[in-house]
Amino acid sequence: MATIGRVPEFEATKEDFDSYLERFERWLAANEIKDGKKADVFLSVLGPTEYGLVKGLIEPMKAVELNYAELTETLSRYFKPKPILIAECFRFDQRHQSPGETVADYILALKRLASTREFARFVDDALRDKFVCGLTGEAYHRRPLSEKDLTFKKACDIALGLELAHRDTIELSGHAERQKGVHKVSDARGEKSSQKSHFFQSRPQGYTRTKQPTSQRFKPSCYRCGGDNHHHSECRFQNEKCHNCGKVGHLQRVCKASKRTARAQKVSDAAQEEEGTTETVVELFTVYTAQQLKDDIYLNMELAGKPVKMQLDTGASVSLVPERLYKEKLKECPLQPASICLSSYTGDTIPVLGQIQVPVRYGRSGHYRLSLLKEKNQPC
């Protein structure tokens, strides 16, 4: 009589015993193997190492003297001893969603931990409570807590839906911003982008950002000093001599003859004429540093295997991290020469120390290029 399917040899290094036993017993049922033959069939599918293990566990008896139930029980006790209940309870209660861990992975982890506990009929309630409390993010707490007669399955469906909506929102908003041409590369003609450059920015403690109030942000700046609270004809520096070009009428910080700005603009022009140019000038209307906007979106990510809280600005043209974060968590990533120059809306150059290739994990993994931004109050 031909058999249905095939069961490979059991090898403890490739599969846990419980999973193998489930598949093996389904195979026995499908092929209508009688009880008297089950022990012989089972011993024949054990690998050499596992067969030797059985012989050692039952000595001085012989393997052929045990029936199928006794053989499987012997291996079950060896490969999966009964856990200590209080220790399993502690592991379950301490399990929270990890940075970068998806909702689906978190659900699977909780179910595995719950399988070792003796919850009996309370397993659904225990999973529901731990799942909701262990999720990361206020939105993932608010919605389930507002539901009446919440079950574990319903809580999972809500959290999975919120996660999917969050991802789609980021993707759609980024696409819309790109369609509107949010980003503009500066050229030698001095063309200024009227849009703000968006980028990922980490926000370590103590790193501050400067941002103009909305009422002042769009006022024309004085070309003599860069200020935005007066007209150039009223500027007190109109008779000041520039220490860069030697001309009278403006300060060095807004000098258009700055060697560094001129060199960056020249390279930017060449990028439009010749492929292979690596340096690009990107204008930032606002320089982000940290601790202000309350409506920003934050993501818990992993950079080089370390948890980092990042600020998301959609439609990013460049991704920046501060020097302090690099020194604290990313020093193992080699620092390479920067391929971009950043300038503010006044024309001031924003120092970039270099760039790094970093393995990033947020749901899925990848390698991304991050530019290293010089922090304030530190020498260049």
MOTA-V416099 format. One record per residue. N is the residue number from 0. SS is DSSP state (hx for helix, st for strand, lp for the rest). Layout:
# MOTA-V416099
n & ss
N & SS
N & SS
This chain:
# MOTA-V416099
n & ss
0 & lp
1 & lp
2 & lp
3 & lp
4 & lp
5 & lp
6 & lp
7 & lp
8 & lp
9 & st
10 & lp
11 & lp
12 & lp
13 & lp
14 & lp
15 & lp
16 & hx
17 & hx
18 & hx
19 & hx
20 & hx
21 & hx
22 & hx
23 & hx
24 & hx
25 & hx
26 & hx
27 & hx
28 & hx
29 & hx
30 & lp
31 & lp
32 & lp
33 & lp
34 & hx
35 & hx
36 & hx
37 & hx
38 & hx
39 & hx
40 & hx
41 & hx
42 & hx
43 & hx
44 & lp
45 & st
46 & lp
47 & hx
48 & hx
49 & hx
50 & hx
51 & hx
52 & hx
53 & hx
54 & hx
55 & hx
56 & hx
57 & hx
58 & lp
59 & lp
60 & lp
61 & lp
62 & hx
63 & hx
64 & hx
65 & lp
66 & lp
67 & hx
68 & hx
69 & hx
70 & hx
71 & hx
72 & hx
73 & hx
74 & hx
75 & hx
76 & hx
77 & hx
78 & hx
79 & lp
80 & lp
81 & lp
82 & lp
83 & lp
84 & hx
85 & hx
86 & hx
87 & hx
88 & hx
89 & hx
90 & hx
91 & hx
92 & hx
93 & hx
94 & lp
95 & lp
96 & lp
97 & lp
98 & lp
99 & lp
100 & lp
101 & lp
102 & hx
103 & hx
104 & hx
105 & hx
106 & hx
107 & hx
108 & hx
109 & hx
110 & hx
111 & hx
112 & hx
113 & hx
114 & lp
115 & lp
116 & lp
117 & lp
118 & lp
119 & hx
120 & hx
121 & hx
122 & hx
123 & hx
124 & hx
125 & hx
126 & hx
127 & hx
128 & hx
129 & hx
130 & hx
131 & hx
132 & hx
133 & hx
134 & lp
135 & lp
136 & lp
137 & hx
138 & hx
139 & hx
140 & hx
141 & hx
142 & hx
143 & hx
144 & hx
145 & lp
146 & lp
147 & lp
148 & lp
149 & lp
150 & lp
151 & hx
152 & hx
153 & hx
154 & hx
155 & hx
156 & hx
157 & hx
158 & hx
159 & hx
160 & hx
161 & hx
162 & hx
163 & hx
164 & hx
165 & hx
166 & hx
167 & hx
168 & hx
169 & hx
170 & hx
171 & hx
172 & hx
173 & hx
174 & hx
175 & hx
176 & hx
177 & hx
178 & hx
179 & lp
180 & lp
181 & lp
182 & lp
183 & lp
184 & st
185 & lp
186 & lp
187 & lp
188 & lp
189 & lp
190 & lp
191 & lp
192 & lp
193 & lp
194 & lp
195 & lp
196 & lp
197 & lp
198 & lp
199 & lp
200 & st
201 & st
202 & lp
203 & lp
204 & lp
205 & lp
206 & lp
207 & lp
208 & lp
209 & lp
210 & lp
211 & lp
212 & lp
213 & hx
214 & hx
215 & hx
216 & hx
217 & lp
218 & lp
219 & lp
220 & lp
221 & lp
222 & lp
223 & lp
224 & lp
225 & lp
226 & lp
227 & lp
228 & lp
229 & lp
230 & lp
231 & hx
232 & hx
233 & hx
234 & lp
235 & lp
236 & lp
237 & lp
238 & lp
239 & lp
240 & st
241 & lp
242 & lp
243 & lp
244 & lp
245 & lp
246 & lp
247 & st
248 & lp
249 & lp
250 & lp
251 & hx
252 & hx
253 & hx
254 & lp
255 & lp
256 & lp
257 & lp
258 & hx
259 & hx
260 & hx
261 & hx
262 & hx
263 & hx
264 & hx
265 & hx
266 & hx
267 & hx
268 & hx
269 & hx
270 & hx
271 & hx
272 & hx
273 & lp
274 & lp
275 & lp
276 & lp
277 & lp
278 & lp
279 & st
280 & st
281 & st
282 & st
283 & st
284 & lp
285 & lp
286 & lp
287 & lp
288 & lp
289 & lp
290 & lp
291 & lp
292 & lp
293 & lp
294 & lp
295 & lp
296 & st
297 & st
298 & st
299 & st
300 & st
301 & st
302 & st
303 & lp
304 & lp
305 & st
306 & st
307 & st
308 & st
309 & st
310 & st
311 & st
312 & lp
313 & lp
314 & lp
315 & lp
316 & lp
317 & lp
318 & lp
319 & st
320 & st
321 & st
322 & hx
323 & hx
324 & hx
325 & hx
326 & hx
327 & hx
328 & hx
329 & lp
330 & lp
331 & lp
332 & lp
333 & lp
334 & lp
335 & st
336 & lp
337 & lp
338 & lp
339 & st
340 & st
341 & st
342 & st
343 & st
344 & lp
345 & lp
346 & lp
347 & lp
348 & st
349 & st
350 & lp
351 & st
352 & st
353 & st
354 & st
355 & st
356 & st
357 & st
358 & st
359 & st
360 & st
361 & lp
362 & lp
363 & lp
364 & st
365 & st
366 & st
367 & st
368 & st
369 & st
370 & st
371 & st
372 & st
373 & lp
374 & lp
375 & lp
376 & lp
377 & lp
378 & lp
379 & lp
